[in-house]
Amino acid sequence: MKGLWIVFLSVFIAELGDKTQLATLTFSIDQQISKWGIFAASSLALVLSSLIAVVVGSQFTHWVNPKMLKIIAGLGFIGIGIFTLLSLRN
């Protein structure tokens, strides 16, 4: 059960303020679109993308060492952070 809470908190925190949440917020501004429809559609999209990530991720372990994958992901996030900080200068 502890592992599930770690996954939940990690995904929840990662999703706060991201492009997906901002897109959902933008759709919810439109008074002509059902708020429950927006919630259902965005929830289904997140569930489907998570399913794809789990299926692909479970197959990665056959080709890539999990430790190496974590290193690559960490470096990727650092790279995105550096790119974001450098883009503030423009």
N, C-alpha and C positions, 0 to 999 in steps of 0.2 A: 504493500500500500504506500510505503514511503516513496518508492520510485514514481508512482502515479502522481503524487503531490509535487514532486520535483519537476516532472514533465508539465503538469498543469501550470505551475507558477512560472516556469521558464517561458512557455508559449504565451501565457497571459501577459507577462511583462514585455516580451518581445513585440507583441501585437499592439500594445498601447501606443497610440500616436503614429502608427506606421501608415503607409500609403493606402492599405486596405481600409483601415478605420477612417481615414480622411475621405476616401471615395464613398464609403457608406454614409458618412455624415453629410456629404454633398448631396447624395440622393435623397436623404431624409428632409432636406430643406424644401424640396418640391412638394407643395401641398396637394398635388394631384396624384401622387403615388402613395399607395397604402404603406403605412409604417410597418405593419405586420408582414407585408409582402417583402419589403426591404430587409427586414430582420431575417425572414425565412430564406431569401435568396442569398444574402451575405453569409448566413450560417451554413447553408448547404455548400457554398463555394469554399468556405474554410474547411469544412469536413472533407470535401472531395480532394482539395489540395493536400490536406494532411494524410489522407489515404494514399495518395500518390507518393508522398514523401516516405511513408512507412514501407510501402511495397518496394520502392527503388532503394531505400536505405537498407532494407533487409537483404537485398541482392548485392549491394556494394561490398558486404563483408566477404563475399566469395572472391573478389578481385582486389580489394584494397584493405590493408590492415586498419582496424578501427582507430588505433593510435595515430596513424598517419593521416587518416581522414579528419580527426579532431585538430591536428596541427594545420592541415590545409584550410579547414574552416576558420580556425582562429586567425591565421594569416590573412585570409580573405576579409574577415571582419575588420582587422587592423587596417588593411589596404583601403577598404571603403571609408573608414573613419578618417584616414589621412586625406583621401580624395575630397571628402566632405569639408574638412577643415581648410584645405587649400582652395576650394572653390569659394569660400567666404571672402577671399581677398579680392575677388573680381567684382 
